Amino acid sequence: MKSDQYILLEDEFGAHNYKPLDVVIERGEGIWVWDVDGKKYLDCLSAYSAINQGHCNKKIMAAMVEQAKRLTLTSRAFRNDQLGPLYKELCDLTNSHKVLPMNSGAEAVETAIKAVRKWGYQVKGVPENKAEIIVCRNNFHGRTISIISFSTDPVSTTGFGPFTPGFKIVDFGDTAALEDAITDNTVAFMVEPIQGEAGVIIPPEGYLREVRRICTEKGIVLIFDEIQTGLGRTGAMLAEEHEGVEADLTLIGKALSGGFYPVSAVLSNTEVLGVLKPGEHGSTFGGNPLACAIARAALKVLVEDGLIENAREMGTYFLEGLKQIDNPKIKEVRGRGLLIGLEFHDTAGGARQYCEQLKDAGLLCKETHQTIIRFAPPLVITKEEIDWALEKITPILSR
Ligand SMILES: *Cc1c(COP(=O)(O)O)cnc(C)c1O
């Protein structure tokens, strides 16, 4: 079948909750993907940073196949021989004390919400059903009802009420607003160290440190959602390291499996996860041995193949190259590691047209919020490959 026919099938029989570029991919390797017509593209999105280790990474695939032959699922009614080792390796790598494994990112967020509420009632002494969690404007934490209840994006919320109460919104980057919003009933502040879906929004220098100080002083739990920024993407294992701070709960997902499987986790370095008792939370697939074996290999690849340092070096190089593009329609190019956002002025006519042209030139990029293009290739990218990309990108984004 040709691309057109696959597209027709998707459009006729599938829900239209996405508006993908019309490229039908059938194969991937490293930074490259191929469509059904045999055309090759550089993947500049990495499935929203789930493919940090590159498409079909051979070491992760080998671990997955090995494990799939031995044991895939026991449920947590029984133990398995992959879970404990994954916990230990994750704690060592991220300086955490406890892990709770789930599947999707949204489930990790939901888990954190439940844990901090319970912590609020049991440890902090907040009156039952009064717990408040503070989040930031323009956040993205997932798509469940509770999570969209504190989204500020009307596209995510319109028509989906009634919503879950118990959330307060403050501006991202504004520590005074955070301090003002905290009450006796506040149990946690949840924030992305860099807002990914909002368009790679980097907070002012010192923001995370100040947030850490405020949360400690006021006795509330600090949650970093590192589902997109974590696991090497920004040139550090966790983006919090750029400011030398540690959250109380850290959420990871996406690249935790290198794109082979949905695996997420809540990492905790306080007693917060300890409030969850047997039967109070769980998931049939969470912590299954196949997921654990994949995650162990995905973490190993990040460290052993030097992908975190590569993200730092290549990110700087790519960012500098993009900044050289001379076009008054470009408002700003910003990034950390290989999480880069290029923002056009509102008058430029939108970023989608550029993504279409980049696609024709062999680069897959996705616009976010109409005016921003995110460049986030797999962390295995080399300098020569970035040169190749810049050669294609520069003339198109100069128009
Ligand atoms: C992608 C993402 C999520 C949600 O993850 P899913 O696996 O899509 O549920 C949550 N938080 C952030 C910051 C994300 O980028």
The ligand as a MOL file (V3000), in Angstrom:
LIG
                    3D

  0  0  0     0  0            999 V3000
M  V30 BEGIN CTAB
M  V30 COUNTS 15 15 0 0 0
M  V30 BEGIN ATOM
M  V30 1 C 4.2130 13.4440 27.8570 0
M  V30 2 C 4.1200 14.0740 29.1920 0
M  V30 3 C 3.2250 13.5980 30.1650 0
M  V30 4 C 2.2290 12.5070 29.8970 0
M  V30 5 O 2.7910 11.3050 29.5160 0
M  V30 6 P 1.8830 10.1850 28.7760 0
M  V30 7 O 2.7890 9.0000 28.6910 0
M  V30 8 O 1.5500 10.7640 27.4270 0
M  V30 9 O 0.6800 9.9690 29.6090 0
M  V30 10 C 3.2440 14.1900 31.4120 0
M  V30 11 N 4.0830 15.1920 31.6820 0
M  V30 12 C 4.9400 15.6920 30.7710 0
M  V30 13 C 5.8710 16.8110 31.1420 0
M  V30 14 C 4.9860 15.1640 29.4780 0
M  V30 15 O 5.8120 15.6720 28.5640 0
M  V30 END ATOM
M  V30 BEGIN BOND
M  V30 1 1 1 2
M  V30 2 1 2 3
M  V30 3 2 2 14
M  V30 4 1 3 4
M  V30 5 2 3 10
M  V30 6 1 4 5
M  V30 7 1 5 6
M  V30 8 2 6 7
M  V30 9 1 6 8
M  V30 10 1 6 9
M  V30 11 1 10 11
M  V30 12 2 11 12
M  V30 13 1 12 13
M  V30 14 1 12 14
M  V30 15 1 14 15
M  V30 END BOND
M  V30 END CTAB
M  END
